[in-house]
């Protein structure tokens, strides 16, 4: 009986220090929230790309937005950007009763308007075609007086480029034009602009040029050649006009891509270098003889170079026919040089 009393007292003492069991949420009248319900319902989109002329609430924020399709701001010009600061973002959120507040004044959202570009080359193509009707040379190289006249249009629009006015003076080679650029979307004109472009028009000549830069020692293949219109006043008299004359030639010094090729920049591929050992063939009337020699010059196929006959120690003039092979077509004693 005494032992049972001690155990009972010990159990009560331990129970006094044990943590109380958690109360039921329903017993306390508290509704537990899930993790998803604790998170903000609306989230800021820090980087925004729009295609239309306006910015909607749903462009700026994501999440449940009752009036998400409501236009709130004018979008920037096509291709341009604008920044929405923390104050403006906070006002938008309050106005449309969104569950979002800026946590810092440094919070920003950047809006970019999607665009398609009518580039300078496309505009100059239209100008070139119009100038031909005014007497300018076909395929003329146009040098505008000013640059940066490319136009950014709404991404969803279809562009149209036309030349309203064009004038050309053949003596000074100067031209002036007014280009009309329009863009339509859903059968409606959404953009229009006139651009005045003036400059000079130079006659060109179709020449074979290299499609890639080649360095000294490279052999030109047919795949390395293309045809380009080059300003006629920049074409040297020695420029090669026949593309077949380039194939198989060796580059003597670097030739850059797109440049006209001059004859002095090429050579026949070197088959024999100076100091090479060669086989000398003597083409006689009654027999053919061979001997060993040493090249005193370098040359390509068909070139006549000096060869030292290493056995007789005489110098000969011989024609290169193959790599390390030369031919002497007369009697050696008549061609030997002391």
C-alpha positions as CSV (number, residue, x, y, z in Angstrom):
1,X,0.0,0.0,0.0
2,X,2.8,2.4,0.8
3,X,4.6,1.5,-2.5
4,X,1.4,2.3,-4.5
5,X,1.1,5.6,-2.7
6,X,4.6,6.7,-3.7
7,X,4.0,5.7,-7.3
8,X,0.8,7.7,-7.5
9,X,2.4,10.8,-6.0
10,X,5.3,10.5,-8.5
11,X,3.0,10.3,-11.4
12,X,1.1,13.3,-10.3
13,X,4.4,15.2,-9.9
14,X,5.5,14.3,-13.5
15,X,2.1,15.3,-14.8
16,X,2.4,18.7,-13.3
17,X,5.6,19.4,-15.4
18,X,4.4,17.8,-18.7
19,X,3.2,20.2,-21.5
20,X,-0.5,20.6,-21.9
21,X,-1.9,19.0,-25.0
22,X,-2.6,21.5,-27.9
23,X,-6.1,22.8,-27.8
24,X,-8.3,22.0,-30.8
25,X,-8.5,24.8,-33.4
26,X,-12.3,24.2,-33.6
27,X,-12.6,24.3,-29.8
28,X,-10.9,27.7,-29.7
29,X,-12.9,29.0,-32.6
30,X,-9.8,29.7,-34.8
31,X,-9.7,28.9,-38.5
32,X,-6.3,27.7,-39.6
33,X,-5.0,29.2,-42.9
34,X,-3.2,27.2,-45.5
35,X,0.3,28.3,-46.8
36,X,-1.3,29.3,-50.1
37,X,-3.8,31.6,-48.3
38,X,-1.0,33.3,-46.3
39,X,0.9,34.3,-49.5
40,X,-0.1,37.6,-51.3
41,X,-2.9,37.1,-53.8
42,X,-1.3,39.4,-56.4
43,X,2.4,39.5,-57.5
44,X,4.2,42.3,-59.4
45,X,5.6,41.5,-62.8
46,X,9.0,43.4,-62.8
47,X,9.6,42.9,-66.5
48,X,6.7,43.5,-68.8
49,X,6.5,43.3,-72.6
50,X,3.3,44.7,-74.3
51,X,2.3,44.6,-78.0
52,X,-0.6,47.1,-77.9
53,X,-0.7,50.8,-77.4
54,X,-1.9,50.5,-73.8
55,X,-0.9,48.8,-70.6
56,X,-3.5,46.7,-68.7
57,X,-3.7,45.9,-65.0
58,X,-3.0,42.2,-65.8
59,X,0.2,43.2,-67.6
60,X,1.5,44.7,-64.4
61,X,0.2,42.2,-61.8
62,X,-0.5,38.5,-61.9
63,X,-3.0,36.7,-59.8
64,X,-6.8,37.1,-59.5
65,X,-7.6,40.5,-60.9
66,X,-11.3,41.3,-61.3
67,X,-10.6,44.2,-63.8
68,X,-7.5,42.8,-65.3
69,X,-8.3,43.9,-68.9
70,X,-8.7,47.5,-67.9
71,X,-6.3,49.8,-69.7
72,X,-4.5,52.0,-67.1
73,X,-1.6,53.6,-69.0
74,X,-0.4,54.5,-72.5
75,X,2.4,52.1,-73.6
76,X,5.7,53.6,-74.7
77,X,6.5,54.0,-78.3
78,X,7.4,50.8,-80.2
79,X,10.8,49.6,-79.2
80,X,11.0,52.0,-76.3
81,X,10.8,51.4,-72.5
82,X,9.2,53.1,-69.5
83,X,9.7,52.6,-65.7
84,X,6.8,52.3,-63.2
85,X,8.0,53.4,-59.8
86,X,6.8,52.2,-56.4
87,X,4.4,55.1,-55.8
88,X,2.6,54.5,-59.2
89,X,2.5,50.8,-58.6
90,X,1.0,51.3,-55.2
91,X,-1.7,53.7,-56.5
92,X,-2.6,51.2,-59.2
93,X,-2.9,48.4,-56.6
94,X,-5.2,50.5,-54.3
95,X,-7.3,51.7,-57.2
96,X,-8.1,48.2,-58.4
97,X,-8.2,46.8,-54.8
98,X,-5.3,44.4,-55.3
99,X,-3.7,42.5,-52.5
100,X,-0.2,44.1,-53.0
101,X,1.9,46.8,-51.4
102,X,5.4,47.9,-52.3
103,X,7.8,46.7,-49.6
104,X,10.4,49.4,-50.6
105,X,10.5,52.6,-52.6
106,X,13.2,51.0,-54.8
107,X,10.7,48.6,-56.3
108,X,10.3,49.1,-60.1
109,X,8.6,47.6,-63.1
110,X,10.0,48.0,-66.6
111,X,7.6,48.1,-69.5
112,X,8.9,47.5,-73.1
113,X,6.8,47.9,-76.2
114,X,7.3,45.1,-78.7
115,X,8.2,46.4,-82.1
116,X,9.2,45.5,-85.7
117,X,11.9,47.5,-87.4
118,X,11.9,48.9,-90.9
119,X,15.7,49.2,-91.3
120,X,17.8,51.6,-93.3
121,X,18.7,49.0,-95.9
122,X,15.0,48.3,-96.6
123,X,14.3,52.0,-96.9
124,X,17.3,52.5,-99.2
125,X,16.2,49.7,-101.5
126,X,12.9,51.6,-102.1
127,X,14.9,54.9,-102.7
128,X,17.3,53.1,-105.1
129,X,14.4,51.8,-107.2
130,X,12.8,55.3,-107.3
131,X,16.1,57.0,-108.3
132,X,16.6,54.7,-111.3
133,X,13.5,56.2,-112.9
134,X,15.2,59.6,-112.4
135,X,18.3,58.6,-114.3
136,X,20.4,57.1,-111.5
137,X,22.5,54.1,-112.4
138,X,21.1,50.7,-111.5
139,X,22.4,49.0,-108.4
140,X,23.9,52.3,-107.3
141,X,25.6,52.5,-103.9
142,X,23.7,55.1,-101.9
143,X,25.5,57.1,-99.3
144,X,23.0,59.0,-97.2
145,X,24.0,62.4,-95.7
146,X,22.6,61.3,-92.3
147,X,22.1,57.9,-90.6
148,X,19.7,56.6,-88.1
149,X,16.5,56.8,-90.2
150,X,15.3,53.3,-89.4
151,X,11.7,53.3,-88.0
152,X,10.2,51.2,-85.2
153,X,6.6,50.1,-85.8
154,X,4.1,48.3,-83.7
155,X,4.8,44.6,-83.7
156,X,1.4,43.6,-84.9
157,X,1.4,46.1,-87.8
158,X,2.2,45.4,-91.5
159,X,4.7,48.0,-92.8
160,X,4.6,49.7,-96.2
161,X,7.5,51.8,-97.7
162,X,7.0,54.1,-100.7
163,X,8.9,57.0,-102.2
164,X,6.6,60.1,-102.7
165,X,9.3,62.5,-104.1
166,X,12.6,61.8,-105.8
167,X,15.2,63.9,-107.5
168,X,18.7,63.0,-108.9
169,X,21.5,65.1,-110.5
170,X,23.8,63.0,-112.7
171,X,26.6,65.6,-112.6
172,X,26.9,65.9,-108.9
173,X,25.5,62.4,-108.3
174,X,23.4,63.9,-105.5
175,X,19.8,62.8,-104.7
176,X,17.0,63.9,-102.5
177,X,13.8,61.9,-101.6
178,X,10.8,61.9,-99.3
179,X,9.9,58.4,-98.1
180,X,6.4,57.5,-96.8
181,X,6.3,54.8,-94.2
182,X,2.9,53.5,-93.0
183,X,1.8,50.5,-90.9
184,X,-1.6,48.9,-90.8
185,X,-3.2,46.5,-88.4
186,X,-6.7,45.0,-88.8
187,X,-7.2,47.0,-92.0
188,X,-6.6,50.2,-90.1
189,X,-3.6,52.6,-90.4
190,X,-1.9,52.7,-87.0
191,X,1.3,54.5,-87.9
192,X,2.5,56.9,-90.5
193,X,5.7,58.9,-91.0
194,X,7.6,60.8,-93.7
195,X,11.4,60.6,-93.8
196,X,13.5,63.0,-95.9
197,X,16.6,61.2,-97.2
198,X,19.4,62.9,-99.2
199,X,22.9,61.9,-100.2
200,X,25.0,60.7,-103.2
201,X,24.5,57.8,-105.6
202,X,27.6,56.1,-107.0
203,X,27.7,53.8,-110.0
204,X,28.8,50.2,-109.2
205,X,30.5,47.4,-111.1
206,X,29.7,43.7,-110.6
207,X,33.0,42.0,-109.6
208,X,34.1,38.7,-108.2
209,X,35.1,39.2,-104.5
210,X,36.0,36.8,-101.7
211,X,33.2,35.7,-99.5
212,X,35.6,35.3,-96.6
213,X,39.0,36.8,-95.6
214,X,42.0,34.7,-96.9
215,X,45.5,34.9,-95.7
216,X,48.9,34.5,-97.3
217,X,49.4,31.0,-98.7
218,X,45.7,30.1,-98.9
219,X,44.4,28.6,-102.2
220,X,41.2,30.2,-103.5
221,X,38.4,27.7,-104.3
222,X,35.1,28.3,-106.1
223,X,33.3,28.3,-102.7
224,X,35.4,31.3,-101.6
225,X,34.1,33.5,-104.5
226,X,30.9,35.6,-104.8
227,X,29.9,38.5,-107.0
228,X,29.2,41.9,-105.5
229,X,28.5,45.4,-106.7
230,X,31.5,47.5,-106.0
231,X,31.8,51.3,-106.4
232,X,33.2,51.9,-109.9
233,X,35.5,54.7,-108.6
234,X,37.1,52.3,-106.2
235,X,38.0,49.6,-108.7
236,X,41.6,49.5,-109.7
237,X,42.7,48.8,-113.3
238,X,44.4,45.6,-112.2
239,X,41.2,44.3,-110.5
240,X,40.3,40.8,-111.7
241,X,36.8,40.7,-113.4
242,X,36.7,37.0,-114.3
243,X,35.8,34.8,-111.3
244,X,37.3,31.8,-113.1
245,X,40.7,33.6,-113.0
246,X,40.7,33.4,-109.2
247,X,40.1,29.7,-108.8
248,X,43.2,27.8,-107.9
249,X,45.3,30.9,-107.3
250,X,47.4,31.3,-104.1
251,X,47.1,34.4,-102.0
252,X,50.3,36.4,-101.7
253,X,49.1,38.7,-98.9
254,X,45.8,38.9,-96.9
255,X,42.7,39.7,-99.0
256,X,39.7,40.9,-97.0
257,X,36.2,39.7,-97.5
258,X,34.2,41.8,-100.1
259,X,37.3,43.6,-101.5
260,X,38.1,43.5,-105.3
261,X,41.1,41.2,-106.0
262,X,44.1,42.6,-107.8
263,X,46.4,40.5,-110.0
264,X,49.4,41.4,-107.9
265,X,47.7,39.9,-104.8
266,X,47.8,36.4,-106.4
267,X,50.3,33.9,-107.6
268,X,50.4,30.4,-109.0
269,X,50.5,27.9,-106.1
270,X,54.1,27.3,-105.1
271,X,55.1,23.7,-106.0
272,X,58.8,24.1,-105.3
273,X,60.3,26.2,-102.5
274,X,63.8,27.6,-102.5
275,X,66.1,24.9,-101.1
276,X,63.9,22.0,-102.0
277,X,65.3,18.8,-103.4
278,X,64.0,18.1,-106.9
279,X,64.2,15.6,-109.6
280,X,65.5,17.0,-112.9
281,X,64.1,15.4,-116.1
282,X,66.2,15.9,-119.2
283,X,63.9,15.6,-122.3
284,X,66.3,14.6,-125.0
285,X,65.5,13.5,-128.6
286,X,66.8,10.0,-128.1
287,X,66.3,9.4,-124.4
288,X,65.1,10.8,-121.1
289,X,67.6,11.3,-118.2
290,X,67.0,12.1,-114.6
291,X,69.2,13.7,-112.0
292,X,69.0,15.1,-108.5
293,X,69.0,18.8,-108.0
294,X,68.3,21.7,-105.5
295,X,66.0,24.6,-106.2
296,X,67.6,28.0,-106.0
297,X,64.3,29.8,-106.6
298,X,60.6,29.1,-105.6
299,X,57.9,28.8,-108.2
300,X,54.6,27.3,-109.3
301,X,53.5,25.1,-112.2
302,X,55.0,26.4,-115.5
303,X,57.5,28.8,-113.9
304,X,61.1,28.6,-115.0
305,X,63.5,28.6,-112.1
306,X,67.2,28.0,-111.4
307,X,68.1,24.5,-110.3
308,X,71.5,23.3,-109.1
309,X,72.5,19.9,-110.4
310,X,74.0,18.5,-107.2
311,X,76.2,15.9,-109.1
312,X,77.7,18.2,-111.6
313,X,77.5,21.3,-109.5
314,X,76.1,23.2,-112.5
315,X,73.2,25.6,-112.5
316,X,70.3,25.0,-114.9
317,X,67.1,26.7,-116.0
318,X,64.2,24.3,-115.6
319,X,60.4,24.4,-115.8
320,X,58.3,23.2,-112.8
321,X,55.8,20.5,-113.9
322,X,54.9,18.8,-110.6
323,X,55.8,19.3,-106.9
324,X,59.5,18.7,-106.7
325,X,59.8,17.8,-110.4
326,X,61.4,20.0,-113.1
327,X,62.1,19.5,-116.8
328,X,65.0,20.7,-118.9
329,X,63.9,20.4,-122.5
330,X,67.4,21.0,-124.0
331,X,70.7,19.3,-123.8
332,X,72.3,20.0,-120.3
333,X,75.5,21.3,-121.7
334,X,73.7,24.0,-123.6
335,X,71.6,25.2,-120.6
336,X,74.2,24.9,-117.9
337,X,75.1,28.3,-116.3
338,X,78.4,28.8,-114.6
